[in-house]
Amino acid sequence: MNSIDLRRLMKLCAISNREAVFLFLETQILDTVFLEDINALLHTGEIPNLFRNEDIQEVNFSFNQLSSLKVLLNALDS
């Protein structure tokens, strides 16, 4: 498990609005940076510098599409 895996998991949960259980064993800790990232996530709810600008733009684009779709569906229901 590394920061790429964490980035992928966080994007999946955010974009698809799904919950996930993050379970890892002590043997999966490859370096102390990973442990520091998990500690930051548990204490603050975020991992500093996890996402690149391209990742943030992708998530924002997905949220904008979902938001537009919800507005359209609400208008059709009215």
N, CA, C and O atoms as a GROMACS GRO file, in nm:
protein
  312
    1MET      N    1   0.087  -0.118   0.000
    1MET     CA    2   0.000   0.000   0.000
    1MET      C    3   0.090   0.123   0.000
    1MET      O    4   0.186   0.131   0.077
    2ASN      N    5   0.058   0.216  -0.087
    2ASN     CA    6   0.136   0.339  -0.094
    2ASN      C    7   0.042   0.457  -0.122
    2ASN      O    8  -0.080   0.441  -0.123
    3SER      N    9   0.100   0.573  -0.145
    3SER     CA   10   0.017   0.693  -0.164
    3SER      C   11  -0.069   0.685  -0.289
    3SER      O   12  -0.176   0.746  -0.294
    4ILE      N   13  -0.024   0.612  -0.391
    4ILE     CA   14  -0.104   0.597  -0.512
    4ILE      C   15  -0.231   0.518  -0.480
    4ILE      O   16  -0.339   0.552  -0.527
    5ASP      N   17  -0.217   0.413  -0.399
    5ASP     CA   18  -0.334   0.336  -0.358
    5ASP      C   19  -0.429   0.420  -0.273
    5ASP      O   20  -0.551   0.412  -0.290
    6LEU      N   21  -0.374   0.500  -0.183
    6LEU     CA   22  -0.458   0.587  -0.101
    6LEU      C   23  -0.530   0.690  -0.186
    6LEU      O   24  -0.648   0.719  -0.164
    7ARG      N   25  -0.459   0.746  -0.282
    7ARG     CA   26  -0.519   0.844  -0.372
    7ARG      C   27  -0.635   0.781  -0.448
    7ARG      O   28  -0.742   0.841  -0.461
    8ARG      N   29  -0.614   0.661  -0.499
    8ARG     CA   30  -0.718   0.591  -0.575
    8ARG      C   31  -0.840   0.561  -0.488
    8ARG      O   32  -0.954   0.579  -0.531
    9LEU      N   33  -0.816   0.516  -0.365
    9LEU     CA   34  -0.925   0.487  -0.272
    9LEU      C   35  -1.004   0.612  -0.237
    9LEU      O   36  -1.127   0.610  -0.238
   10MET      N   37  -0.934   0.721  -0.208
   10MET     CA   38  -1.002   0.846  -0.171
   10MET      C   39  -1.083   0.900  -0.289
   10MET      O   40  -1.194   0.949  -0.269
   11LYS      N   41  -1.029   0.893  -0.412
   11LYS     CA   42  -1.104   0.938  -0.529
   11LYS      C   43  -1.228   0.853  -0.551
   11LYS      O   44  -1.335   0.905  -0.581
   12LEU      N   45  -1.214   0.722  -0.537
   12LEU     CA   46  -1.328   0.633  -0.556
   12LEU      C   47  -1.440   0.667  -0.458
   12LEU      O   48  -1.556   0.675  -0.496
   13CYS      N   49  -1.405   0.686  -0.333
   13CYS     CA   50  -1.506   0.717  -0.232
   13CYS      C   51  -1.570   0.853  -0.257
   13CYS      O   52  -1.691   0.869  -0.240
   14ALA      N   53  -1.490   0.950  -0.296
   14ALA     CA   54  -1.543   1.084  -0.317
   14ALA      C   55  -1.633   1.092  -0.439
   14ALA      O   56  -1.744   1.144  -0.432
   15ILE      N   57  -1.586   1.041  -0.550
   15ILE     CA   58  -1.660   1.055  -0.676
   15ILE      C   59  -1.786   0.970  -0.677
   15ILE      O   60  -1.891   1.014  -0.723
   16SER      N   61  -1.776   0.848  -0.627
   16SER     CA   62  -1.891   0.758  -0.632
   16SER      C   63  -1.978   0.767  -0.507
   16SER      O   64  -2.079   0.698  -0.496
   17ASN      N   65  -1.938   0.852  -0.413
   17ASN     CA   66  -2.013   0.872  -0.288
   17ASN      C   67  -2.035   0.738  -0.217
   17ASN      O   68  -2.144   0.707  -0.170
   18ARG      N   69  -1.927   0.660  -0.210
   18ARG     CA   70  -1.932   0.530  -0.146
   18ARG      C   71  -1.844   0.530  -0.022
   18ARG      O   72  -1.746   0.604  -0.013
   19GLU      N   73  -1.882   0.448   0.073
   19GLU     CA   74  -1.800   0.432   0.192
   19GLU      C   75  -1.706   0.315   0.170
   19GLU      O   76  -1.735   0.224   0.092
   20ALA      N   77  -1.594   0.317   0.240
   20ALA     CA   78  -1.499   0.208   0.229
   20ALA      C   79  -1.438   0.180   0.365
   20ALA      O   80  -1.428   0.268   0.450
   21VAL      N   81  -1.400   0.058   0.383
   21VAL     CA   82  -1.328   0.018   0.503
   21VAL      C   83  -1.182   0.002   0.463
   21VAL      O   84  -1.149  -0.070   0.368
   22PHE      N   85  -1.098   0.069   0.536
   22PHE     CA   86  -0.955   0.063   0.508
   22PHE      C   87  -0.890  -0.026   0.613
   22PHE      O   88  -0.879   0.013   0.729
   23LEU      N   89  -0.849  -0.143   0.572
   23LEU     CA   90  -0.792  -0.241   0.664
   23LEU      C   91  -0.654  -0.279   0.613
   23LEU      O   92  -0.638  -0.319   0.498
   24PHE      N   93  -0.555  -0.265   0.699
   24PHE     CA   94  -0.421  -0.306   0.660
   24PHE      C   95  -0.351  -0.370   0.778
   24PHE      O   96  -0.383  -0.343   0.894
   25LEU      N   97  -0.255  -0.454   0.746
   25LEU     CA   98  -0.178  -0.524   0.848
   25LEU      C   99  -0.043  -0.456   0.867
   25LEU      O  100   0.003  -0.382   0.782
   26GLU      N  101   0.016  -0.483   0.978
   26GLU     CA  102   0.147  -0.425   1.009
   26GLU      C  103   0.250  -0.461   0.903
   26GLU      O  104   0.341  -0.383   0.874
   27THR      N  105   0.236  -0.578   0.846
   27THR     CA  106   0.332  -0.622   0.743
   27THR      C  107   0.319  -0.545   0.613
   27THR      O  108   0.409  -0.550   0.529
   28GLN      N  109   0.208  -0.473   0.595
   28GLN     CA  110   0.187  -0.395   0.472
   28GLN      C  111   0.249  -0.257   0.480
   28GLN      O  112   0.251  -0.184   0.380
   29ILE      N  113   0.300  -0.219   0.594
   29ILE     CA  114   0.363  -0.088   0.609
   29ILE      C  115   0.504  -0.099   0.553
   29ILE      O  116   0.592  -0.162   0.613
   30LEU      N  117   0.526  -0.038   0.438
   30LEU     CA  118   0.655  -0.047   0.372
   30LEU      C  119   0.753   0.059   0.418
   30LEU      O  120   0.874   0.036   0.420
   31ASP      N  121   0.701   0.175   0.456
   31ASP     CA  122   0.789   0.280   0.507
   31ASP      C  123   0.713   0.368   0.605
   31ASP      O  124   0.590   0.360   0.614
   32THR      N  125   0.784   0.451   0.677
   32THR     CA  126   0.721   0.533   0.780
   32THR      C  127   0.635   0.644   0.721
   32THR      O  128   0.545   0.695   0.789
   33VAL      N  129   0.660   0.682   0.598
   33VAL     CA  130   0.579   0.787   0.534
   33VAL      C  131   0.433   0.741   0.524
   33VAL      O  132   0.341   0.820   0.548
   34PHE      N  133   0.413   0.616   0.489
   34PHE     CA  134   0.278   0.561   0.479
   34PHE      C  135   0.208   0.569   0.615
   34PHE      O  136   0.091   0.608   0.622
   35LEU      N  137   0.278   0.533   0.720
   35LEU     CA  138   0.221   0.538   0.854
   35LEU      C  139   0.188   0.682   0.893
   35LEU      O  140   0.086   0.707   0.958
   36GLU      N  141   0.273   0.777   0.856
   36GLU     CA  142   0.246   0.918   0.883
   36GLU      C  143   0.124   0.966   0.806
   36GLU      O  144   0.045   1.045   0.858
   37ASP      N  145   0.107   0.919   0.683
   37ASP     CA  146  -0.011   0.955   0.603
   37ASP      C  147  -0.139   0.904   0.669
   37ASP      O  148  -0.238   0.977   0.678
   38ILE      N  149  -0.137   0.780   0.714
   38ILE     CA  150  -0.255   0.722   0.781
   38ILE      C  151  -0.284   0.797   0.910
   38ILE      O  152  -0.399   0.823   0.943
   39ASN      N  153  -0.180   0.832   0.984
   39ASN     CA  154  -0.197   0.908   1.107
   39ASN      C  155  -0.261   1.044   1.079
   39ASN      O  156  -0.352   1.086   1.151
   40ALA      N  157  -0.215   1.112   0.974
   40ALA     CA  158  -0.273   1.241   0.937
   40ALA      C  159  -0.419   1.225   0.897
   40ALA      O  160  -0.503   1.307   0.934
   41LEU      N  161  -0.450   1.120   0.823
   41LEU     CA  162  -0.588   1.095   0.780
   41LEU      C  163  -0.678   1.072   0.900
   41LEU      O  164  -0.790   1.124   0.904
   42LEU      N  165  -0.633   0.997   0.997
   42LEU     CA  166  -0.714   0.969   1.115
   42LEU      C  167  -0.731   1.092   1.204
   42LEU      O  168  -0.837   1.109   1.265
   43HIS      N  169  -0.630   1.177   1.211
   43HIS     CA  170  -0.638   1.292   1.301
   43HIS      C  171  -0.702   1.415   1.238
   43HIS      O  172  -0.771   1.491   1.307
   44THR      N  173  -0.681   1.436   1.109
   44THR     CA  174  -0.732   1.559   1.047
   44THR      C  175  -0.835   1.534   0.937
   44THR      O  176  -0.904   1.627   0.895
   45GLY      N  177  -0.846   1.408   0.891
   45GLY     CA  178  -0.939   1.378   0.783
   45GLY      C  179  -0.882   1.403   0.645
   45GLY      O  180  -0.955   1.394   0.546
   46GLU      N  181  -0.755   1.436   0.637
   46GLU     CA  182  -0.692   1.457   0.507
   46GLU      C  183  -0.546   1.418   0.513
   46GLU      O  184  -0.487   1.407   0.620
   47ILE      N  185  -0.489   1.397   0.396
   47ILE     CA  186  -0.347   1.367   0.385
   47ILE      C  187  -0.284   1.480   0.305
   47ILE      O  188  -0.315   1.498   0.187
   48PRO      N  189  -0.196   1.558   0.368
   48PRO     CA  190  -0.136   1.672   0.298
   48PRO      C  191  -0.064   1.628   0.170
   48PRO      O  192   0.009   1.529   0.169
   49ASN      N  193  -0.085   1.703   0.065
   49ASN     CA  194  -0.018   1.683  -0.064
   49ASN      C  195  -0.042   1.546  -0.125
   49ASN      O  196   0.042   1.496  -0.200
   50LEU      N  197  -0.155   1.484  -0.094
   50LEU     CA  198  -0.186   1.353  -0.152
   50LEU      C  199  -0.223   1.368  -0.299
   50LEU      O  200  -0.181   1.287  -0.382
   51PHE      N  201  -0.302   1.470  -0.330
   51PHE     CA  202  -0.352   1.487  -0.466
   51PHE      C  203  -0.271   1.589  -0.543
   51PHE      O  204  -0.234   1.695  -0.491
   52ARG      N  205  -0.244   1.555  -0.668
   52ARG     CA  206  -0.181   1.650  -0.760
   52ARG      C  207  -0.290   1.742  -0.814
   52ARG      O  208  -0.409   1.714  -0.797
   53ASN      N  209  -0.252   1.849  -0.879
   53ASN     CA  210  -0.350   1.943  -0.936
   53ASN      C  211  -0.441   1.873  -1.036
   53ASN      O  212  -0.561   1.902  -1.042
   54GLU      N  213  -0.386   1.780  -1.115
   54GLU     CA  214  -0.467   1.709  -1.214
   54GLU      C  215  -0.575   1.624  -1.145
   54GLU      O  216  -0.687   1.614  -1.193
   55ASP      N  217  -0.539   1.564  -1.032
   55ASP     CA  218  -0.636   1.484  -0.957
   55ASP      C  219  -0.748   1.570  -0.902
   55ASP      O  220  -0.865   1.533  -0.908
   56ILE      N  221  -0.712   1.684  -0.850
   56ILE     CA  222  -0.812   1.776  -0.793
   56ILE      C  223  -0.906   1.825  -0.902
   56ILE      O  224  -1.027   1.834  -0.881
   57GLN      N  225  -0.852   1.856  -1.019
   57GLN     CA  226  -0.935   1.900  -1.130
   57GLN      C  227  -1.030   1.789  -1.175
   57GLN      O  228  -1.145   1.815  -1.209
   58GLU      N  229  -0.981   1.666  -1.176
   58GLU     CA  230  -1.066   1.552  -1.215
   58GLU      C  231  -1.182   1.534  -1.118
   58GLU      O  232  -1.295   1.513  -1.160
   59VAL      N  233  -1.154   1.542  -0.989
   59VAL     CA  234  -1.259   1.527  -0.888
   59VAL      C  235  -1.358   1.643  -0.899
   59VAL      O  236  -1.479   1.621  -0.893
   60ASN      N  237  -1.309   1.765  -0.914
   60ASN     CA  238  -1.398   1.880  -0.930
   60ASN      C  239  -1.486   1.866  -1.052
   60ASN      O  240  -1.605   1.897  -1.046
   61PHE      N  241  -1.430   1.820  -1.163
   61PHE     CA  242  -1.507   1.800  -1.285
   61PHE      C  243  -1.618   1.696  -1.262
   61PHE      O  244  -1.731   1.715  -1.305
   62SER      N  245  -1.583   1.588  -1.195
   62SER     CA  246  -1.682   1.483  -1.167
   62SER      C  247  -1.794   1.536  -1.078
   62SER      O  248  -1.911   1.507  -1.100
   63PHE      N  249  -1.757   1.614  -0.975
   63PHE     CA  250  -1.859   1.672  -0.888
   63PHE      C  251  -1.949   1.769  -0.964
   63PHE      O  252  -2.070   1.772  -0.941
   64ASN      N  253  -1.891   1.847  -1.053
   64ASN     CA  254  -1.972   1.940  -1.132
   64ASN      C  255  -2.070   1.865  -1.221
   64ASN      O  256  -2.185   1.907  -1.236
   65GLN      N  257  -2.026   1.754  -1.281
   65GLN     CA  258  -2.115   1.674  -1.364
   65GLN      C  259  -2.228   1.615  -1.280
   65GLN      O  260  -2.344   1.618  -1.321
   66LEU      N  261  -2.194   1.561  -1.164
   66LEU     CA  262  -2.296   1.504  -1.077
   66LEU      C  263  -2.395   1.609  -1.030
   66LEU      O  264  -2.515   1.584  -1.023
   67SER      N  265  -2.344   1.726  -0.998
   67SER     CA  266  -2.430   1.835  -0.953
   67SER      C  267  -2.525   1.878  -1.064
   67SER      O  268  -2.644   1.899  -1.039
   68SER      N  269  -2.474   1.890  -1.185
   68SER     CA  270  -2.559   1.928  -1.299
   68SER      C  271  -2.665   1.822  -1.325
   68SER      O  272  -2.780   1.855  -1.356
   69LEU      N  273  -2.627   1.696  -1.313
   69LEU     CA  274  -2.722   1.588  -1.333
   69LEU      C  275  -2.832   1.590  -1.228
   69LEU      O  276  -2.949   1.569  -1.259
   70LYS      N  277  -2.796   1.617  -1.103
   70LYS     CA  278  -2.896   1.624  -0.997
   70LYS      C  279  -2.991   1.739  -1.019
   70LYS      O  280  -3.112   1.725  -0.995
   71VAL      N  281  -2.941   1.853  -1.063
   71VAL     CA  282  -3.026   1.969  -1.091
   71VAL      C  283  -3.123   1.935  -1.203
   71VAL      O  284  -3.242   1.969  -1.196
   72LEU      N  285  -3.074   1.868  -1.307
   72LEU     CA  286  -3.158   1.831  -1.420
   72LEU      C  287  -3.266   1.732  -1.376
   72LEU      O  288  -3.383   1.745  -1.413
   73LEU      N  289  -3.229   1.632  -1.296
   73LEU     CA  290  -3.326   1.535  -1.249
   73LEU      C  291  -3.430   1.599  -1.159
   73LEU      O  292  -3.548   1.564  -1.167
   74ASN      N  293  -3.388   1.691  -1.074
   74ASN     CA  294  -3.485   1.762  -0.987
   74ASN      C  295  -3.580   1.846  -1.070
   74ASN      O  296  -3.699   1.856  -1.038
   75ALA      N  297  -3.531   1.907  -1.177
   75ALA     CA  298  -3.617   1.988  -1.264
   75ALA      C  299  -3.718   1.899  -1.335
   75ALA      O  300  -3.832   1.940  -1.354
   76LEU      N  301  -3.678   1.780  -1.376
   76LEU     CA  302  -3.769   1.690  -1.444
   76LEU      C  303  -3.875   1.635  -1.348
   76LEU      O  304  -3.988   1.608  -1.390
   77ASP      N  305  -3.839   1.619  -1.222
   77ASP     CA  306  -3.935   1.569  -1.123
   77ASP      C  307  -4.039   1.674  -1.087
   77ASP      O  308  -4.148   1.639  -1.042
   78SER      N  309  -4.007   1.800  -1.105
   78SER     CA  310  -4.100   1.907  -1.064
   78SER      C  311  -4.210   1.929  -1.163
   78SER      O  312  -4.295   2.016  -1.143
   0.00000   0.00000   0.00000
